[in-house]
Amino acid sequence: MAIEIGKIIWVNGPVVRVRGSREVRMLEMVEVGEEHLIGEIIGLNEDVMTVQVYEENSGMRPGEPVFGTGMSLSVELGPGLLRSIFDGIQRPLPVMERKEGTFISRGVKLTSLYRGSLWEFTPVIKEGVEVSGGAILGSVPETNALEHFIMVPPTLKGVITWIAPNGQYKLEEPIAKLLTPSGEHDLSMLQHWPVRRPRPFLQRETPNELLITGQRILDTFFPLAKGGAAAIPGGFGAGKTITQHQIAKWSNADIVIYIGCGERGNEMTEVLQEFPDLIDPRNNQPLMERTVLIANTSNMPVAAREASIYTGITIAEYYRDMGYDVALMADSTSRWAEALREISGRLEEMPAEEGYPAYLGARLAEFYERAGKVKTLNHRQGSVSVIGAVSPPGGDFSEPVTQHTRRYIRTFWALDKALASARHFPSVNWLNSYSEYVDTLNDWWTAKTGYDWQELRSQGMEIMNEESRLSQIVQLVGPSALPDEQRLILETARLIKEGFMQQNAMDDVDTFTTIEKQIKMLDVILYFHRRAEKAIQLGVFASALHSLDVVTTIIRMKTQVINRNVSQLDEIRAQIDRELSELEQQYV
């Protein structure tokens, strides 16, 4: 029960100062004002507390009471998380709409997870067994797509004295009793965990398995490993949001957490309307069966924007602890950093670069370091992959948020506004992007496809880098001044750009490409390049290559060849041989 701990003495937007009890602690959750708005203590100076308020607090005045809860800002963890839509502090938005109407009222008190639902619990452990934190007590079919494992809270250890039989139970009903040195504890399906404290695990492991996105330029050229961290920087209109939507829809993660952090309301509305209707290609179930949405748009309270990131990553770690692979999308971390900047300014802290607080880098590190592939407390293997969008003003990658982010991520998907304006999507600039997971993923690619992926990727990148150098010469003297070997590089680079890197999210075939099709497509293009080099050595002009029918076939193979029938790509190789042989006969 909340008790009064002081009175407000100062109000500056979402930041208030309170004079009162010294028996409080940092990061304690409090209820502020007569409407009991949710807040968090972020500063202590003798008997003066600094509190940031996570709800709209206009009209608040000095003299109003503040109540302590004795708890940290926490999330509720248990069955019912999937298919849910929360705000930044885990209040269920659909329930709030039914209770309060279209506009969110202040001071609304709702449980994050519905207490009235009955869940079918199946125990997997017996009485008398000694267990520690993270041990699995049983399972619940949370959705048609996913089994939810009920675990012992990470902080407890002891002997199971009673376990509930098969049956239906509510979230807060005891399903086990645990005898610990401090006494007997009732265990339920519901857990609470402070959002700013990472959940524990046994050990961190090397990310060596690809997070398949189905986007060819990402998977083949700039891959992200499961348990890795990636950034998608780009200016306005470069395609950050749609790229994250594609990854959320098609990635081979077991769970998707999508955080709309400070983005425009119409973009979040599109997500909320589109996701419930999407069908998961893996099991033909609605995609929401394995998705959690956290909506915190730009017109919502700025302090809650800062909390939403931690809410999402804590939920992701919870499912990771069950042994699942989780993909977390944060759109965008720039809006989160702007919230830090605003709150820092109201706290009258000394600003650093471009007005951001000096601890911006540390906060970004805290967030991205919670990604990882780990051995969980129950000796399973789980991962959290973090993909954060960055919105640098004017597309300037030298601004602080982008620069600090690059220190903590290993995959950088740099979006290019010029490519987006040319309708080239995903607008990933192949010269500015990079992945540091190439070496660790090579064995995985080889085992899955049988191809030397690293060699093919290197050849493709070499052609694209050479094309960039030659294009500068072409701008000065024109393509006709180049020798045929270099004109072939320009033609092959065009095939890679238009036939491989460019992808249509609205096309039923092209929206997702399996890794088997990806590697064979790249192999076909590079085979054309090698075969054309031989033809040029025999005297064939590079200009004659451009008009071959097979060139059009190569560009169209991304939409003409379906994922289940990649053997058609072998026919394209045969067509390359046939048409180039006929062309060579004309010159010999």
Secondary structure as the mmCIF struct_conf table of DSSP 4:
data_model
#
loop_
_struct_conf.conf_type_id
_struct_conf.id
_struct_conf.beg_label_comp_id
_struct_conf.beg_label_asym_id
_struct_conf.beg_label_seq_id
_struct_conf.end_label_comp_id
_struct_conf.end_label_asym_id
_struct_conf.end_label_seq_id
STRN STRN1 ILE A 3 ASN A 12
TURN_TY1_P TURN_TY1_P1 GLY A 13 PRO A 14
STRN STRN2 VAL A 15 GLY A 20
BEND BEND1 ARG A 22 ARG A 22
TURN_TY1_P TURN_TY1_P2 MET A 26 LEU A 27
STRN STRN3 GLU A 28 VAL A 32
TURN_TY1_P TURN_TY1_P3 GLY A 33 HIS A 36
STRN STRN4 LEU A 37 ASN A 45
TURN_TY1_P TURN_TY1_P4 GLU A 46 ASP A 47
STRN STRN5 VAL A 48 VAL A 53
BEND BEND2 TYR A 54 GLU A 55
TURN_TY1_P TURN_TY1_P5 SER A 58 GLY A 59
TURN_TY1_P TURN_TY1_P6 PRO A 62 GLY A 63
STRN STRN6 PRO A 65 SER A 72
BEND BEND3 LEU A 73 LEU A 73
STRN STRN7 SER A 74 LEU A 77
BEND BEND4 GLY A 78 GLY A 78
TURN_TY1_P TURN_TY1_P7 PRO A 79 GLY A 80
TURN_TY1_P TURN_TY1_P8 LEU A 82 ARG A 83
STRN STRN8 ILE A 85 PHE A 86
TURN_TY1_P TURN_TY1_P9 GLY A 88 ILE A 89
STRN STRN9 PRO A 92 PRO A 92
HELX_RH_AL_P HELX_RH_AL_P1 LEU A 93 GLU A 100
BEND BEND5 THR A 102 PHE A 103
HELX_LH_PP_P HELX_LH_PP_P1 ILE A 104 SER A 105
TURN_TY1_P TURN_TY1_P10 ARG A 106 GLY A 107
BEND BEND6 SER A 112 LEU A 113
BEND BEND7 ARG A 115 GLY A 116
STRN STRN10 TRP A 119 PRO A 123
TURN_TY1_P TURN_TY1_P11 GLU A 127 GLY A 128
STRN STRN11 GLU A 130 SER A 132
TURN_TY1_P TURN_TY1_P12 GLY A 133 GLY A 134
STRN STRN12 ILE A 136 THR A 143
TURN_TY1_P TURN_TY1_P13 ASN A 144 ALA A 145
STRN STRN13 LEU A 146 MET A 151
TURN_TY1_P TURN_TY1_P14 PRO A 154 THR A 155
STRN STRN14 LYS A 157 ILE A 163
HELX_LH_PP_P HELX_LH_PP_P2 ALA A 164 PRO A 165
BEND BEND8 ASN A 166 ASN A 166
STRN STRN15 GLY A 167 TYR A 169
TURN_TY1_P TURN_TY1_P15 LEU A 171 GLU A 172
BEND BEND9 GLU A 173 GLU A 173
STRN STRN16 ALA A 176 THR A 180
TURN_TY1_P TURN_TY1_P16 PRO A 181 SER A 182
STRN STRN17 GLY A 183 LEU A 187
BEND BEND10 MET A 189 MET A 189
STRN STRN18 GLN A 191 PRO A 194
TURN_TY1_P TURN_TY1_P17 VAL A 195 ARG A 196
BEND BEND11 ARG A 197 ARG A 197
HELX_LH_PP_P HELX_LH_PP_P3 PRO A 198 PRO A 200
BEND BEND12 LEU A 202 LEU A 202
STRN STRN19 GLN A 203 GLU A 205
BEND BEND13 GLU A 209 GLU A 209
STRN STRN20 LEU A 210 LEU A 210
BEND BEND14 GLY A 214 GLY A 214
HELX_RH_AL_P HELX_RH_AL_P2 ARG A 216 ARG A 216
HELX_RH_PI_P HELX_RH_PI_P1 ILE A 217 PHE A 221
BEND BEND15 PHE A 222 PHE A 222
STRN STRN21 ALA A 225 ALA A 225
TURN_TY1_P TURN_TY1_P18 LYS A 226 GLY A 227
STRN STRN22 ALA A 229 PRO A 233
TURN_TY1_P TURN_TY1_P19 PHE A 236 GLY A 237
BEND BEND16 ALA A 238 GLY A 239
HELX_RH_AL_P HELX_RH_AL_P3 LYS A 240 TRP A 250
BEND BEND17 ASP A 254 ASP A 254
STRN STRN23 ILE A 255 CYS A 261
BEND BEND18 GLY A 262 GLY A 262
HELX_RH_AL_P HELX_RH_AL_P4 GLY A 265 GLU A 274
HELX_RH_3T_P HELX_RH_3T_P1 PHE A 275 ASP A 277
STRN STRN24 ILE A 279 ILE A 279
TURN_TY1_P TURN_TY1_P20 PRO A 281 ASN A 283
BEND BEND19 ASN A 284 GLN A 285
STRN STRN25 PRO A 286 PRO A 286
HELX_RH_3T_P HELX_RH_3T_P2 LEU A 287 ARG A 290
STRN STRN26 THR A 291 ASN A 296
TURN_TY1_P TURN_TY1_P21 SER A 298 ASN A 299
BEND BEND20 MET A 300 MET A 300
HELX_RH_AL_P HELX_RH_AL_P5 VAL A 302 ASP A 321
TURN_TY1_P TURN_TY1_P22 MET A 322 GLY A 323
STRN STRN27 ASP A 325 ASP A 331
TURN_TY1_P TURN_TY1_P23 SER A 332 SER A 332
HELX_RH_AL_P HELX_RH_AL_P6 THR A 333 ARG A 346
TURN_TY1_P TURN_TY1_P24 LEU A 347 GLU A 348
HELX_LH_PP_P HELX_LH_PP_P4 GLU A 349 MET A 350
STRN STRN28 PRO A 351 PRO A 351
HELX_RH_3T_P HELX_RH_3T_P3 GLU A 353 GLY A 355
STRN STRN29 PRO A 357 PRO A 357
TURN_TY1_P TURN_TY1_P25 ALA A 358 TYR A 359
HELX_RH_AL_P HELX_RH_AL_P7 LEU A 360 TYR A 368
TURN_TY1_P TURN_TY1_P26 GLU A 369 ARG A 370
STRN STRN30 GLY A 372 LYS A 375
TURN_TY1_P TURN_TY1_P27 LEU A 377 ASN A 378
BEND BEND21 HIS A 379 HIS A 379
STRN STRN31 GLN A 381 VAL A 390
HELX_RH_3T_P HELX_RH_3T_P4 PRO A 393 GLY A 395
TURN_TY1_P TURN_TY1_P28 PHE A 397 SER A 398
BEND BEND22 GLU A 399 GLU A 399
HELX_RH_AL_P HELX_RH_AL_P8 PRO A 400 ARG A 406
TURN_TY1_P TURN_TY1_P29 ARG A 407 TYR A 408
BEND BEND23 ARG A 410 ARG A 410
STRN STRN32 THR A 411 PHE A 412
STRN STRN33 LEU A 415 LEU A 415
HELX_RH_AL_P HELX_RH_AL_P9 LYS A 417 SER A 421
TURN_TY1_P TURN_TY1_P30 ALA A 422 ARG A 423
BEND BEND24 PHE A 425 PRO A 426
STRN STRN34 VAL A 428 VAL A 428
TURN_TY1_P TURN_TY1_P31 TRP A 430 ASN A 432
STRN STRN35 TYR A 434 SER A 435
BEND BEND25 GLU A 436 GLU A 436
HELX_RH_AL_P HELX_RH_AL_P10 VAL A 438 THR A 449
BEND BEND26 GLY A 450 TYR A 451
HELX_RH_AL_P HELX_RH_AL_P11 TRP A 453 VAL A 477
HELX_RH_3T_P HELX_RH_3T_P5 PRO A 479 ALA A 481
BEND BEND27 LEU A 482 LEU A 482
HELX_RH_AL_P HELX_RH_AL_P12 ASP A 484 ILE A 496
HELX_RH_PI_P HELX_RH_PI_P2 LYS A 497 MET A 501
TURN_TY1_P TURN_TY1_P32 ALA A 505 MET A 506
BEND BEND28 ASP A 507 ASP A 507
TURN_TY1_P TURN_TY1_P33 ASP A 508 THR A 511
HELX_RH_AL_P HELX_RH_AL_P13 ILE A 515 GLN A 537
TURN_TY1_P TURN_TY1_P34 LEU A 538 GLY A 539
HELX_RH_AL_P HELX_RH_AL_P14 ALA A 542 LEU A 545
TURN_TY1_P TURN_TY1_P35 HIS A 546 SER A 547
HELX_RH_AL_P HELX_RH_AL_P15 ASP A 549 GLN A 560
BEND BEND29 VAL A 561 VAL A 561
HELX_RH_3T_P HELX_RH_3T_P6 ASN A 563 ASN A 565
TURN_TY1_P TURN_TY1_P36 VAL A 566 SER A 567
HELX_RH_AL_P HELX_RH_AL_P16 GLN A 568 TYR A 587
#
